[in-house]
Amino acid sequence: ERGKAAEELKNGTFNWDGETAVNPSGGLKSFGHPIGSTGCRMLTEITKQLQGRAEGRQVPDAKIGLCHNLGGAFSVCSVTVLGQRD
């Protein structure tokens, strides 16, 4: 809802165990932001979350994950959505 982001941040909505988990692994900079393998790292984290194998940071009932990555010589952008099979 518009204008509610600060309140939701304070309430933990975007924490790894919150309603809408964001960066449960700490984000790419927590891994040194390895250029070239950044996208692979992001996809690995989402896959582990969906398989229930993200020890110590598992998002409860993870069903869908979004990976957004950009960079490269020509400003390449990639968005990947992964989800559980029903």
Secondary structure in CASP SS format (residue, H / E / C, confidence):
PFRMAT SS
TARGET T0000
AUTHOR 0000-0000-0000
METHOD secondary structure of the structure
MODEL  1
E C 1.00
R C 1.00
G C 1.00
K C 1.00
A H 1.00
A H 1.00
E H 1.00
E H 1.00
L H 1.00
K H 1.00
N H 1.00
G C 1.00
T C 1.00
F C 1.00
N C 1.00
W C 1.00
D C 1.00
G C 1.00
E C 1.00
T C 1.00
A C 1.00
V C 1.00
N C 1.00
P C 1.00
S C 1.00
G C 1.00
G C 1.00
L H 1.00
K H 1.00
S H 1.00
F H 1.00
G C 1.00
H C 1.00
P C 1.00
I C 1.00
G C 1.00
S C 1.00
T H 1.00
G H 1.00
C H 1.00
R H 1.00
M H 1.00
L H 1.00
T H 1.00
E H 1.00
I H 1.00
T H 1.00
K H 1.00
Q H 1.00
L H 1.00
Q H 1.00
G C 1.00
R C 1.00
A C 1.00
E C 1.00
G C 1.00
R C 1.00
Q C 1.00
V C 1.00
P C 1.00
D C 1.00
A C 1.00
K C 1.00
I E 1.00
G E 1.00
L E 1.00
C E 1.00
H E 1.00
N E 1.00
L E 1.00
G E 1.00
G C 1.00
A C 1.00
F C 1.00
S C 1.00
V E 1.00
C E 1.00
S E 1.00
V E 1.00
T E 1.00
V E 1.00
L E 1.00
G E 1.00
Q C 1.00
R C 1.00
D C 1.00
END
